[in-house]
Amino acid sequence: MTAEENVARVREAYAAYTQGDTGTLLEMVDAQRATPADDRSYQVLTLRDGQIVALRACHSRAEAIAVAGITDVGTGPGKAGRP
């Protein structure tokens, strides 16, 4: 990757970050992972002090919920009855 391409990627990442575009950010992170998440539709992010410190790709919503340690699924607004 050339220096210009690298600068363009950093600008793209920054723009996505400032707009809250986690989809673009996750695609960019996945492209750099040792094992791409290809077929995984759910991402669990661990945040510390406003920064992403860990990222886990999951195959299903149920797997993501388990990885996140969520135990009260279905108790929030608009979530009743959802597995």
Order of alpha helices (4+ residues) and beta strands (2+ residues): alpha-alpha-beta-beta-alpha
